[in-house]
Amino acid sequence: MSRTDGGRPLGRGPRLVGWGLQKAWRLPPRHNRVRVRRGVRVPMSDGTVLLADHYTPVGDGPAATVLVRCPYGRKAPFSLLNAQILAERGHQVLFQSCRGTFGSGGAFEPMRHEVSDGRDTVAWLREQDWFDGRLLTFGASYLGFVQWALLCDPPPELLGAVVQVAPHDFSRAAWRDGAFDLFNFLGWSEMVAGQERADRLRQGLRTLRPAPRLTAAVAGSPLRKGARALLGDKAPWFEDWLEHSDLTDPFWTPLQCGDALARTGVPTLLVGGWHDLFLAQTLEQYRVLRSRGVPTRLIVGPWTHEQAAIKAGVVTAESLDWLDRCLAPSKPQGHSARIWTGGLGWQETGDWPPPRVREQTWYLGPDGTLRPDHLPGEPAEFRYDPADPTPSVGGAIMLQGGGRRDNRRLEARDDVLVFTGPPLDAPLEVRGAVTARIALWRDNPDRTLDPRPSRTRRPTPHHARCGGDSVNPEARAVFAGAGLQRRAGDPRCSAAGVQCRTGAVISRSATSRSSSSARRSGRPT
């Protein structure tokens, strides 16, 4: 049969929404109308059947197929952003629900079956007479992880991939530098556990304000008790994650798709955000693929994880262009990067980090100073109270509340040390990873250290300097990024190298001070 046989025309409502999004995001115009065949049954090799919707552009010419595998359902807004937009511009789309979600058989075990299910889906595609042998993949977050799972053994038909804000190794995302990312993955687990309830509108509204529920869930000890009270029996994987802190444990093997970086030769567009929790892995993906000569393009914008999908029209426009280029006779070559730099906007660079970057070393000095020279002084001290844990403010938060935030209330706490540099005499642009090496004495055998660079900006933009040695109390301390390092055991002196996870790009004016804060946190699990 032809690819336009079967299915129903896309409704008027979705078409109008697609047109509005085209205008708002300045996307290329739609080429064609679309038909959708819903509930297509795709059998897996173990007998499980996954459901998919097949979007086809109306017309008789050949059309490549974009495979999109998703655990969040096949209705709006996911259908609009991951299927309709692509189909309206000439691509077939197989939009599939992952195992155990929205009608697909089996039990949902996050990321555990994606390697085999992706491989089985491609095998099924080869048997369809509407599949013309050209395959592309597309998607963000979990929809990006399933692409890395497929790329562990790249199918020969795969011509291009668009991976947005996605990890290739979930174990390293969950246990980031030895500390479990509690807020993000407890929140994600709660969202997924309730996403198929009948009252989806109410559930969606709950997702917009997760902080009060998550805060209450982690307020007590042990953490498992609070998590269980929040999740019930709907997310058994969460406690499994907590119980497996050793990333070499075979438990994590199906969730670790780093082999894909060494095996794929597929042209890949990578999208990250400066406040995305997966940014470190996005930059690693680019670095490894570039070093192997895989055609790769990197885009990093001023987004949190959520904003990269819903506020970044530039991402969708670049993604559509990339898919078209992968199908063209002159396929993508080499590597390039498009980077958002604060104060300067978008910059097109040939690489990342860009050449001619000069490293600087700044030292934590006495009396809360941050200095370009080393000045010996007495150690700075702080006291951490587990009954009043240090809060997280902004940064790499998956749902609401991430990104740049005013840090003044956080930095006023007794369990936060702040080191502030002098006013800058000239604009300073900071690019690349930020690393802190800190000598720490502690009387608790367990600790988590969280250094975060920030900038302090005076409210009057024409002031070149701050008077005296103190920061103007009306100035804003704006969070720029954070990195965690967890250590357990000997409470005596330890020197810990801590990699900040922002890969920060900051443009500072002469009215700013560079600032760094370090906070300690820890909870029994």
C-alpha positions in Angstrom: 0.0 0.0 0.0 1.1 3.6 -0.4 2.1 5.6 2.6 -1.1 7.7 2.4 -3.5 4.7 2.6 -5.4 4.4 5.9 -5.6 6.9 8.8 -7.6 10.0 9.2 -6.8 13.6 8.3 -5.3 15.7 11.1 -8.1 17.7 12.7 -8.7 21.4 12.3 -7.7 22.2 15.9 -4.2 20.6 15.7 -3.7 22.2 12.3 -4.4 25.7 13.7 -2.2 25.1 16.7 0.6 24.0 14.3 0.1 27.2 12.2 0.3 29.3 15.4 3.5 27.6 16.5 5.0 28.1 13.1 4.4 31.9 13.4 5.5 32.2 17.0 8.7 30.2 16.5 9.4 31.4 12.9 9.5 27.8 11.6 9.8 27.0 7.9 6.3 26.8 6.3 4.4 23.5 6.2 4.6 21.5 3.0 1.6 19.3 3.1 -1.5 18.0 5.0 -1.1 15.0 7.3 -3.0 11.8 7.9 -2.7 9.8 11.2 -3.2 6.1 11.7 -3.6 5.6 15.4 -3.0 2.5 17.6 -0.6 0.7 15.2 0.5 -2.5 16.9 4.3 -3.1 16.9 5.4 -6.5 18.2 8.6 -7.0 20.2 10.7 -10.1 20.0 9.5 -11.2 23.5 5.9 -11.1 22.4 5.1 -7.7 24.0 3.1 -5.3 21.7 3.8 -1.6 21.7 1.4 0.9 20.3 2.3 3.7 17.9 0.6 6.4 15.8 1.8 6.6 12.2 1.8 10.2 10.8 2.1 10.4 7.0 2.4 13.5 4.8 -0.3 13.5 2.1 1.3 13.0 -1.3 2.8 10.4 -3.6 6.5 11.1 -3.3 9.0 9.2 -1.1 9.2 10.3 2.5 11.8 9.3 5.1 10.6 8.0 8.4 11.4 9.7 11.8 11.2 7.3 14.7 10.1 8.9 18.0 9.8 6.7 21.1 8.1 8.4 24.1 6.9 7.4 27.6 4.6 10.4 28.1 1.7 9.5 25.8 0.8 10.2 22.1 -1.5 13.2 22.6 -0.8 16.9 22.7 1.5 18.6 23.5 3.9 15.7 22.8 2.2 14.8 19.5 2.5 18.4 18.3 6.2 18.8 19.2 7.4 15.4 18.2 5.2 14.2 15.4 2.9 16.7 13.8 5.6 19.4 13.2 7.7 16.9 11.4 5.0 15.3 9.4 3.7 18.7 8.2 7.2 19.2 6.6 7.3 16.1 4.6 8.4 13.3 7.0 6.7 10.2 8.0 6.7 9.8 11.8 6.2 6.6 13.8 5.3 8.0 17.3 5.5 5.1 19.7 4.7 4.7 23.3 7.4 3.0 25.3 6.8 -0.3 27.0 4.3 -0.1 29.8 3.0 3.3 29.0 -0.3 4.5 27.3 -1.5 1.2 26.0 1.8 -0.4 25.2 2.2 -3.8 26.8 4.6 -4.8 29.5 5.7 -3.0 32.7 7.3 0.4 32.6 10.9 0.1 34.0 12.6 3.4 33.1 15.2 3.0 30.3 15.7 -0.7 31.1 14.2 -2.1 27.8 15.0 0.7 25.4 18.0 -1.0 23.7 16.0 -4.1 22.7 12.7 -2.3 22.1 14.3 0.2 19.8 16.1 -2.6 17.8 12.8 -4.6 17.5 10.9 -1.5 16.3 13.4 -0.9 13.5 13.2 -4.6 12.5 9.4 -4.1 12.3 9.8 -1.0 10.2 11.9 -2.9 7.6 8.9 -5.1 7.0 6.5 -2.2 6.2 6.0 -1.5 2.5 5.7 2.3 3.3 9.2 2.4 4.8 11.5 3.6 2.0 14.8 2.6 3.8 15.6 6.0 5.2 15.4 6.4 8.9 15.9 9.4 11.2 15.4 9.8 15.0 14.3 12.8 17.0 13.4 13.8 20.6 14.3 15.4 23.9 15.1 14.1 27.4 13.9 10.5 27.7 13.1 10.7 23.9 16.8 11.4 23.5 18.0 8.6 25.7 16.2 6.1 23.6 18.1 7.3 20.6 21.4 6.6 22.4 20.0 3.2 23.2 19.4 2.6 19.5 22.9 3.9 18.6 24.5 1.3 20.7 24.1 -0.8 17.6 23.3 1.8 14.9 21.0 0.4 12.2 22.4 0.9 8.7 19.2 2.8 7.6 19.8 5.5 10.2 20.9 8.7 8.4 20.6 11.4 11.2 19.7 12.0 14.8 18.4 15.0 16.8 19.2 14.5 20.5 18.0 17.3 22.8 18.8 17.7 26.5 19.3 14.0 27.0 21.8 11.8 28.9 23.5 8.7 27.4 24.2 7.3 30.9 21.3 7.6 33.4 23.3 6.2 36.3 25.6 9.2 36.2 22.7 11.6 36.0 20.9 10.0 39.0 24.1 9.6 41.1 25.8 12.8 40.1 29.4 12.8 41.4 28.3 10.5 44.2 25.2 12.4 45.4 21.8 11.2 44.4 19.8 13.9 42.5 16.8 13.6 44.9 14.6 16.6 43.9 14.8 16.0 40.1 14.2 12.3 40.1 11.7 12.1 42.9 9.8 14.8 41.1 10.1 13.0 37.7 9.0 9.7 39.3 5.9 11.4 40.8 5.0 12.9 37.5 5.3 9.6 35.6 3.5 7.6 38.3 0.4 9.8 37.9 0.5 10.7 34.2 -2.1 8.1 33.1 -4.8 9.1 35.7 -8.2 10.0 34.3 -7.9 13.5 35.7 -4.9 14.5 33.5 -5.7 18.2 33.7 -5.5 18.1 37.5 -2.3 16.0 37.3 -0.8 18.5 34.9 -1.6 21.4 37.2 0.1 19.5 40.1 3.2 19.0 38.0 3.5 22.8 37.7 4.1 23.2 41.5 6.0 20.1 42.7 8.2 21.9 45.3 5.8 21.8 48.3 5.1 18.1 47.9 8.7 17.2 47.3 9.9 19.3 50.2 7.4 17.5 52.5 8.4 14.1 51.2 12.1 14.6 51.9 11.7 16.5 55.2 11.8 13.4 57.4 14.2 10.5 57.8 14.8 8.0 56.3 14.2 9.3 52.8 12.6 6.1 51.6 9.7 6.6 54.0 8.9 10.0 52.7 9.3 8.9 49.1 7.1 5.9 49.6 4.4 8.2 51.1 4.5 10.4 48.0 4.8 7.7 45.3 2.9 4.8 46.9 3.5 1.7 44.8 3.4 3.5 41.5 7.1 4.0 41.0 9.0 1.0 42.4 12.1 2.0 40.4 12.8 5.0 42.6 13.8 3.0 45.6 15.8 0.7 43.4 17.8 3.7 42.2 18.4 4.8 45.8 19.7 1.4 46.8 22.3 1.1 44.0 24.9 3.8 44.6 27.7 1.8 43.0 27.6 2.7 39.3 29.6 -0.4 38.4 26.7 -2.6 39.7 25.2 -4.7 36.8 21.8 -3.1 37.9 22.8 0.0 35.9 24.1 -1.7 32.8 20.9 -1.4 30.7 20.7 2.3 31.6 24.3 3.0 30.5 24.5 3.7 26.8 28.0 5.3 26.6 29.0 2.6 24.1 26.9 4.5 21.5 29.4 7.3 21.5 32.2 5.0 20.4 30.0 3.1 17.8 27.9 5.6 16.0 28.9 7.4 12.9 25.4 9.0 12.4 25.3 12.8 11.9 24.0 14.1 15.1 22.6 17.4 16.3 23.0 17.9 20.0 21.0 20.4 22.0 21.8 21.5 25.6 20.9 24.3 28.0 23.2 26.1 30.5 20.8 25.2 33.3 19.9 21.7 32.1 20.7 18.9 34.5 22.1 16.8 31.6 24.4 19.5 30.2 27.7 17.8 31.3 26.7 14.7 29.2 25.6 16.8 26.2 29.1 18.4 26.2 30.7 15.0 26.6 28.7 13.7 23.7 29.9 16.5 21.5 33.5 16.2 22.6 33.6 12.4 21.9 31.8 12.5 18.6 33.8 15.4 17.3 37.1 13.6 18.3 36.0 10.6 16.2 35.1 12.7 13.2 31.3 12.1 13.4 29.5 15.0 11.8 28.1 16.9 14.8 26.5 20.2 15.6 26.1 21.6 19.2 23.5 24.1 20.3 23.5 25.4 23.9 21.0 28.0 25.0 20.0 29.9 28.1 17.5 27.2 29.1 16.5 24.9 31.8 15.6 21.3 30.9 11.9 22.2 30.5 12.5 25.4 28.7 14.5 23.8 25.9 11.4 21.9 24.8 8.7 24.6 25.2 10.3 28.0 24.8 13.1 27.4 22.3 11.9 28.0 18.8 15.5 28.1 17.7 15.8 24.4 18.7 12.9 23.3 16.5 14.0 25.4 13.6 17.6 24.0 13.8 16.2 20.4 14.2 14.1 20.6 11.1 17.0 22.0 9.1 19.3 19.2 10.4 16.9 16.5 9.4 16.6 18.0 5.9 20.4 18.2 5.6 20.8 14.5 6.6 18.5 13.5 3.7 20.2 15.8 1.2 22.9 14.6 -1.2 25.5 16.9 0.6 25.1 15.5 4.1 26.4 17.4 7.2 30.2 17.4 7.4 32.6 18.4 10.2 31.5 20.0 13.5 30.2 23.3 14.6 28.6 25.0 17.6 26.0 27.7 18.2 26.3 29.0 21.8 24.3 31.5 23.8 26.7 33.8 25.7 25.1 36.0 28.4 25.3 39.7 27.3 26.3 38.8 23.8 23.5 36.5 22.6 23.9 33.8 20.0 27.4 33.2 18.7 28.4 30.8 15.9 31.7 29.1 16.7 33.6 26.3 14.9 34.1 24.4 18.1 33.5 24.2 21.8 35.2 25.3 23.9 36.3 27.9 21.4 40.0 28.3 20.7 42.1 30.9 22.4 40.5 30.4 25.8 42.9 31.4 28.6 42.5 29.6 31.9 42.5 31.6 35.1 43.0 30.4 38.7 41.3 32.3 41.6 41.9 31.5 45.2 39.5 31.6 48.2 41.0 34.2 50.4 40.6 35.3 54.0 37.5 37.2 55.1 35.4 35.8 52.2 37.5 37.2 49.4 38.1 35.7 46.0 41.5 36.6 44.7 43.7 36.0 41.6 46.7 35.5 44.0 47.1 33.1 46.9 47.0 34.8 50.3 47.3 32.4 53.3 44.7 32.8 56.0 42.6 31.1 58.7 40.2 28.4 57.5 36.6 29.5 57.0 34.0 27.6 59.0 30.4 26.8 58.9 27.9 24.5 60.6 25.4 22.3 58.9 22.2 21.2 60.6 20.4 18.2 59.0 17.2 19.4 60.6 17.4 22.6 58.5 19.0 21.4 55.2 20.5 23.9 52.8 17.9 24.6 50.1 18.6 24.5 46.4 17.9 27.7 44.6 17.6 27.7 40.8 20.0 25.9 38.6 19.6 22.5 37.0 16.1 21.6 38.1 14.1 19.5 35.7 10.6 21.0 36.4 9.6 24.4 37.6 12.0 26.7 39.5 15.3 26.2 37.7 17.6 28.5 36.0 19.0 31.9 37.1 17.8 33.0 40.5 18.6 35.6 43.1 20.8 34.0 45.7 20.9 36.6 48.4 18.7 34.7 50.9 20.6 31.5 50.3 24.0 33.2 50.7 22.9 34.8 54.0 22.5 31.4 55.6 25.0 30.2 58.3 25.7 27.0 56.4 26.8 28.8 53.2 30.2 30.3 52.7 30.5 33.2 50.2 33.8 34.3 48.6 33.5 37.5 46.5 36.0 39.1 44.2 36.7 42.7 43.5 34.6 44.7 40.9 35.8 44.0 37.4 37.4 46.9 35.6 36.5 45.6 32.1 34.0 43.2 30.7 35.0 39.6 31.2 33.6 36.6 29.3 33.9 33.2 31.0 33.6 30.1 28.8 34.1 26.4 29.5 34.0 24.2 32.6 34.6 25.6 36.1 36.5 23.4 38.5 36.9 24.0 42.3 39.5 22.3 44.4 38.8 22.7 48.1 40.6 21.4 51.2 38.0 20.4 53.7 38.1 19.4 57.3 34.9 17.9 58.7 33.6 16.3 61.8 31.0 14.3 59.9 32.3 11.3 58.0 29.8 12.0 55.2 29.5 15.2 53.3 28.2 16.7 50.0 29.9 19.9 48.8 28.2 22.1 46.3 30.2 25.0 44.9 28.4 27.4 42.7 29.8 30.4 40.8 27.6 33.5 40.6 27.8 37.1 39.8 26.9 40.1 41.8 25.5 43.0 39.8 24.8 46.5 41.1 21.3 47.8 40.3 22.7 50.9 38.6 24.2 49.8 35.3 26.4 52.9 34.9 28.3 52.4 38.2 31.8 51.0 37.4 32.8 50.0 40.9 31.3 49.3 44.3 32.5 51.5 47.2 34.5 49.9 50.0 34.9 46.2 50.5 31.3 45.2 50.8 28.8 44.4 48.2 25.9 46.8 47.8 23.0 45.3 49.8 20.6 45.9 46.9 22.8 44.1 44.4 21.7 40.8 43.0 23.7 37.6 43.4 22.7 35.7 40.3 23.3 32.0 40.2 25.4 30.7 37.3 25.8 27.0 38.0 26.7 24.4 40.5 28.6 21.2 40.9 28.4 18.4 43.5 31.0 16.3 45.1 30.2 13.7 47.7 32.7 12.0 50.0 32.2 9.4 52.8 34.6 8.0 55.4 37.6 9.6 57.0 36.6 12.9 58.6 40.1 14.4 58.5 41.5 16.7 55.9 40.5 15.8 52.3 41.2 17.6 49.1 38.3 17.2 46.7 38.3 18.2 43.0 34.8 19.3 42.2 33.6 19.8 38.6 30.8 22.3 38.3 28.1 21.0 36.1 27.2 24.1 34.2 30.1 24.3 31.7 29.3 27.9 32.4 29.2 30.6 29.8 28.9 34.0 31.5 29.5 37.5 30.2 30.1 39.9 33.0 30.1 43.7 32.8 32.4 46.0 34.6 29.6 46.6 37.2 29.8 43.0 38.3 31.8 41.1 41.0 32.7 37.5 40.5 31.5 35.4 43.4 31.6 31.8 44.5 29.7 30.1 47.3 30.1 26.7 48.8 27.4 24.9 50.7 27.3 21.6 52.4 24.3 19.3 52.6 23.7 15.7 53.5 20.8 13.5 54.5 20.6 9.9 55.7 19.0 7.7 53.0 
